[in-house]
Amino acid sequence: MLRALSFCILCLITVPAFAGLFNDAEARQQIQQLQTRLAVTEDSLTKLDASNKQLMSSLLDMQTLIESQSAEIRKLHGQNEELVHNLQDAEKRQKDFYVDLDGRLRRFETADAATPEKPTVTKNKPDDSLNETRALEAAYSFYKAEKYPEAVSAFQEFLTGYPKSANTANVRYWTGNAYFVLKDYKSSLENFQVLASKFDTYPKIAEVMFNIADCQELLNDNDAAKVTLKQIATKFPNSDAATKAKKELATLK
């Protein structure tokens, strides 16, 4: 009886101890699982952070590329506007040129004036103003009809036949423009240079100098063109030619 009672007491003492051992093992297992999950989470966060950094780097590269392309587009847009403006200027100069021709020669047009197949120039007759007028009319009629080679030939004959004519400066101007239309920029340049050197008080001298710069540029002599454009800006600062000269200087390299 005493032995049975001792056994029962021993069992009562042992059960809590086993229960305590079981609870500790379970807690350790849960802690290990939690640590494992935490390690996995940290690894995932590390990978996610690396991915985010790579994504941010890619986004920054893309933003830089977009900004670069935007700047290039703005540059091209500016160049396009400049080309359009230059084209409009060229068209306006050509229109003004024709208007100027008509205005300057209107006083020479008479009711009985006829356009000959080849102008007749009577040379070196100071008192023969009628022949001079008709020769000038004939030369201009070719130009007005857009017969530029014939116009150049007729203007040259006029200059030879009437070297002291009051219209010499005008004829030089028209001859230079006729050559320019024919894309004979060398001959055009020569006529404009003669006009600029001998008739520095010519009303359209600033425009003449701008035409000289145009010819020089088209003849690939940009250095000379720069010099001419700077002269225009200095000598005629308030003229339309000076405004165009400054814009043209900005485009020359």
Buried (B, 14 or more C-beta within 10 A) or exposed (E): EEEEEEEEEEEEEEEEEEEEEEEEEEEEEEEEEEEEEEEEEEEEEEEEEEEEEEEEEEEEEEEEEEEEEEEEEEEEEEEEEEEEEBEEBEEEBEEEBEEBBEEBBEEBEEEEEEEEEEBEBEEEEEEBEEBBBBBBBBBBBBBBEEBBEBBBBBBBBBBEBBEEBEBBBBBBBBBBBBBBBBEBBEBBBBBBBBBBEEBEEBEBBBBBBBBBBBBBBBBEBEEBBBEBBBBBBEBBEEBBBBBBBBBBBEEEE
